[in-house]
Amino acid sequence: MMTVTIYHNPRCSKSRQTLALLIDNGIKPKIVEYLNRPPTQKELSRILRLLNLAPRDLMRKKESEYKSMGLDNLNLDDSSLIAAMISHPILMERPIVTTENNAAIGRPPENVLSII
């Protein structure tokens, strides 16, 4: 059986809609409330690899922390951006759904249907 994980923010409507869509499709995902338990460096690196995204592409650039932490500096390397998302997980785009070999961002929620 496929293991499906959702990095979930219960206060986000898209995250709630994505979780409901998974459940409606018979998937009982592992729910990680990433604001309370941010991914480790290893987990976040795996998510980025599965999404085929650079760290900056997973960041919510409209969050106040993005500018206040100087993350708009294009000279920052990937490891600095990953560390920022781990220490301030609000910076991560949401929701993220992963399987063993795939990942998708639920914006719109239907995006995740292609990996389950």
Secondary structure, 3 states (H helix, E strand, C coil): CCCCEEEECCCCHHHHHHHHHHHHCCCCCEEEECCCCCCCHHHHHHHHHHHCCCHHHHECCCCHHHHHCCCCCCCCCHHHHHHHHHHCHHHECCCEEECCCCEEECCCHHHHHHHC
